[in-house]
Amino acid sequence: YISSRPLMRILYQLHLSLSYSFKSTHHTSTIVPVQAESSGGTALLLDMDGVLAEVSGSYRAAIIETCKHYGATSITFDTVAEWKARGGCNNDWKLSLDLINTDPNGKKGLTLDEVTETFERFYQGDPDNGLVGLCDLETLIPKKSTLEEICRRIGKERMAIVTGRPRKDCNKFLKLHGIDHMFSVCVCMEDGPPKPDPFPVSQACKLLGIDPDLSVIMVGDTPDDIRAAHAAGCRGVGVATPENAEKAAKEGRTFHDHCALCVAMKGCGADLIVDPGFGDLLEIFPEKAE
């Protein structure tokens, strides 16, 4: 397995390159209204995985590898997507343990600590044993210029990250891609109950010094993000992940009607479903009047 990792990395990066090329030439931007549009946005809260960070080759792959390590070979990317669409799966360590326990061949009696340690070895890497971390495969989904434009329009004091990642992983990604200066607040795993509990969204608003209302836009890629936004009194906007948008485009379908996660987010009352990269969010944040 270790010796095959360099080949995995090369093939995955080639896949990303081809898929983004495909989307740029064959997939046009689409905003999908689910309810009547609310007023313009004044603050932006962003989930990280699947929204800012392309994680199909990192966090999602770490789930699969962790499951396989403990004999749960029936678990696939589709399985993970199905569980994410149900909601209540914001913690990938616990999700890995739950998936292992559902597989007849999965090792039983494991503790969350054991599974977490294995997951982190795949995700972070194990240099002493020549294992390259899957985290190195992560890329930034939206254009940096899109984030910069939104930041220019509303200011960093009204932009926050609301993620289930550990803080160290959140900070690492933001700094690695040079976007940490755009967010004045990060609410992470260590801060309190995870989404769909409204706490992460409410806490972000509190730290930003703003009142939760429909002008506060929470963007996520799972039902948990939308439920948390609504429970906190904010506006929930869904975004399709790159792999789901690509799959739908190749099949000649629209992702908002055929992607399980997008359908689930609409079912939770997502106000909009936008394309990966969310350039369409610029329409929600109008230019400031001179």
SVG drawing of the C-alpha trace seen along z (x, -y; Angstrom):
<svg xmlns="http://www.w3.org/2000/svg" viewBox="-40 -57 51 68">
<polyline fill="none" stroke="black" stroke-width="0.4" points="0.0,0.0 2.7,-2.4 4.7,-1.8 1.6,-2.5 0.9,-5.9 3.1,-8.0 1.1,-6.5 -2.2,-7.2 -1.1,-10.9 -0.2,-11.2 -3.4,-9.6 -5.5,-11.7 -3.9,-14.9 -4.4,-14.0 -8.1,-13.2 -8.5,-16.7 -6.9,-18.4 -9.0,-16.6 -12.2,-17.0 -11.8,-20.8 -10.9,-21.1 -14.1,-19.2 -16.2,-21.5 -14.7,-24.7 -15.6,-23.8 -18.8,-21.8 -20.5,-23.0 -22.1,-26.4 -22.8,-28.1 -26.3,-27.5 -28.1,-29.0 -31.0,-26.9 -33.7,-28.7 -35.5,-26.6 -37.4,-29.3 -38.0,-33.0 -34.7,-34.8 -33.9,-36.8 -32.3,-40.2 -28.7,-40.7 -26.0,-39.1 -24.1,-41.1 -22.0,-38.3 -20.5,-35.0 -20.0,-31.8 -18.2,-29.0 -17.9,-25.3 -14.5,-24.0 -14.6,-20.4 -16.3,-20.2 -16.8,-23.9 -13.4,-25.5 -11.3,-22.3 -11.5,-19.5 -11.5,-16.5 -12.6,-13.5 -8.9,-12.4 -8.1,-13.3 -10.8,-13.2 -13.2,-10.9 -10.3,-8.7 -9.0,-8.5 -12.5,-7.2 -12.3,-4.5 -8.7,-3.5 -9.5,-3.4 -12.4,-1.2 -10.4,1.2 -7.6,1.3 -10.2,2.8 -11.7,5.2 -14.7,3.1 -14.0,3.6 -17.6,3.0 -17.4,-0.7 -17.1,-2.9 -17.2,-6.6 -20.9,-6.2 -21.5,-4.7 -19.9,-7.7 -21.9,-10.1 -25.1,-8.3 -24.3,-8.6 -23.4,-12.3 -26.7,-12.9 -28.6,-11.5 -27.0,-14.0 -25.5,-13.7 -22.1,-12.6 -20.0,-15.7 -17.2,-13.9 -15.3,-11.7 -13.6,-9.8 -16.9,-8.7 -18.3,-8.1 -15.4,-5.8 -16.1,-3.8 -19.9,-3.6 -19.2,-2.4 -16.7,0.3 -19.4,1.5 -22.0,1.8 -19.7,4.1 -20.1,7.8 -16.3,8.2 -15.4,5.0 -13.4,5.5 -15.7,5.2 -15.0,3.8 -12.9,0.9 -12.7,-2.3 -13.1,-5.8 -9.5,-6.5 -8.2,-3.5 -10.0,-4.5 -9.1,-8.2 -5.4,-7.2 -5.6,-5.1 -7.6,-7.8 -5.0,-10.4 -2.1,-8.2 -3.7,-8.0 -4.7,-11.7 -1.6,-13.3 0.8,-10.7 3.5,-8.7 6.9,-9.8 8.7,-7.3 7.1,-4.5 7.1,-6.3 3.4,-7.0 2.5,-10.3 -0.5,-12.1 -3.7,-12.2 -4.0,-15.8 -1.4,-16.7 -3.9,-16.0 -6.3,-18.8 -6.8,-21.7 -8.7,-25.0 -12.1,-24.8 -13.0,-28.4 -10.8,-30.9 -8.9,-32.9 -10.0,-36.0 -13.6,-35.2 -13.0,-35.1 -11.0,-38.3 -13.9,-40.1 -16.4,-39.0 -14.0,-40.0 -13.6,-43.4 -17.4,-43.9 -18.3,-42.9 -14.9,-43.0 -13.0,-40.3 -14.8,-41.2 -17.9,-39.7 -16.3,-36.4 -15.9,-33.3 -15.1,-29.6 -17.6,-27.2 -16.1,-23.7 -16.0,-20.3 -12.2,-20.1 -9.8,-20.3 -8.4,-23.8 -4.9,-22.8 -6.2,-21.3 -8.4,-24.3 -5.5,-26.8 -3.1,-24.7 -5.4,-24.7 -6.1,-28.4 -2.5,-29.3 -1.3,-26.9 -3.6,-28.4 -3.0,-32.0 -6.6,-32.8 -6.3,-33.0 -6.2,-36.8 -9.7,-36.9 -11.4,-35.3 -11.5,-36.9 -13.2,-34.0 -12.9,-30.2 -15.3,-28.0 -13.8,-24.4 -14.4,-21.0 -12.9,-21.9 -15.3,-24.8 -18.5,-23.0 -21.3,-20.7 -21.0,-20.0 -23.5,-20.8 -26.5,-20.2 -26.5,-21.8 -26.9,-25.5 -24.0,-26.2 -21.2,-26.6 -23.2,-29.0 -24.5,-31.0 -21.0,-31.1 -19.5,-32.4 -22.1,-35.2 -21.3,-36.0 -17.6,-36.2 -18.2,-38.4 -20.4,-40.6 -23.4,-40.3 -27.0,-39.2 -28.1,-35.9 -30.6,-36.7 -31.3,-35.9 -28.6,-38.4 -26.0,-36.0 -25.2,-33.4 -24.0,-30.0 -22.6,-27.9 -22.2,-24.2 -22.3,-20.9 -24.3,-18.7 -27.8,-18.7 -26.1,-19.3 -24.8,-22.7 -28.3,-23.8 -30.0,-22.5 -27.5,-24.3 -27.9,-27.6 -31.7,-27.5 -31.7,-26.5 -29.4,-29.5 -31.7,-31.9 -29.4,-32.3 -29.8,-31.6 -28.6,-28.2 -27.0,-28.0 -25.9,-24.6 -23.0,-24.0 -22.3,-20.9 -18.9,-19.3 -16.6,-19.1 -16.9,-15.3 -20.7,-15.4 -20.9,-18.3 -18.5,-16.4 -20.4,-13.2 -23.7,-14.9 -22.2,-16.8 -20.8,-13.6 -24.2,-11.9 -25.9,-14.9 -27.8,-15.7 -28.2,-18.6 -26.5,-18.0 -29.2,-19.8 -31.7,-17.1 -29.5,-14.0 -26.9,-14.5 -28.0,-12.9 -26.4,-15.6 -27.9,-18.4 -31.4,-16.8 -31.0,-16.3 -30.0,-20.0 -33.0,-21.1 -35.2,-18.9 -33.8,-20.7 -34.8,-24.0 -31.5,-25.2 -32.2,-28.6 -29.9,-28.1 -27.7,-25.3 -24.6,-26.8 -21.8,-25.4 -18.5,-24.4 -16.4,-27.5 -19.5,-29.6 -18.7,-32.5 -22.5,-33.0 -22.3,-34.1 -21.1,-37.5 -24.7,-38.1 -25.8,-37.8 -23.3,-40.3 -23.9,-43.6 -21.3,-46.3 -21.4,-48.9 -23.0,-52.1 -20.6,-55.0"/>
</svg>
